[in-house]
Amino acid sequence: MSDPRNRPIRDLFEHIHDVYDRFNHLLSLRVDAWWRYRMIQGLHGDGLDVAAGTGESTVRLWMRPGIRRVVGLDIARYPLRLARRRRPGPVYIQGDGTLLPFPDQRFDFITVAFGIRNIPDRRRAFQEFHRVLRPGGHLRMVEFTLPGVPLWGPLYTGYLLHMIPRLASWIAGKRVRNAYVYLGQSIRTFPRPADLAEELYTAGFRRIHARPMILETAVLYEAQRVDDPPRD
């Protein structure tokens, strides 16, 4: 079963799956590879990459020493088909981030690259992330944000909300313009780092950090499942 609220998001990404990687590079001004690298540094053991899309982060994890197994999960099937063809190696499965098909305490870490803002029920997703992490396990997420840096903030906001949809229409046709209007608006309405940190805390996470990166264009979120020791 899947949350019905996720269907529009699933349909959108199935519609633009063949151009999404290209526009992540545009949205990030081609530094998203560095942000993904920062997200996966120091992780080890068994991992889950949620909102894996075409597998760009998943395969990076799979190639790192110290990582035994990584599963890439996405709600949309067409991006996963591309992932299996272009980036083989990891296990890719279709699934809902709010209804994870895994037992309790299955993973040592979870990553989400540019995908948490596309999950309508973040509260339930964070609860599921906490459930399937082992005690001491790490959650890492990197997500776009609207910069608060003077001068740069308004410039980037205009680029995001106006230039990106025009570029999408020019490069890939009108079929993707509406999708990138949505993506720009989803970044504009995404919670500020302090508010997202509060959501993580409410879901049970501790040792929460939000680290702005490169003129506050994106934020790296880090959190950990820290269970209380048993009482005598």
ABEGO torsion letter per residue (X at the ends): XBBAAAAAAAAAAAAAAAAAAAAAAAAAGGAAAAAAAAAABGBBEBBBBBGAEAGAAAAAAAABBGBABBBBBBABAAAAAAAAAABBGBBBBBBBAABBBBBBGABABBBBBGAAAABABAAAAAAAAAAABBBGBBBBBBBBBBBABBGAAAAAAAAAAAAAAAAAAAAAEAAAAAAAAAAAAAAAABBBAAAAAAAAAAAGBBGBBBBBBGGGABBBBBBBBBBBBBBX
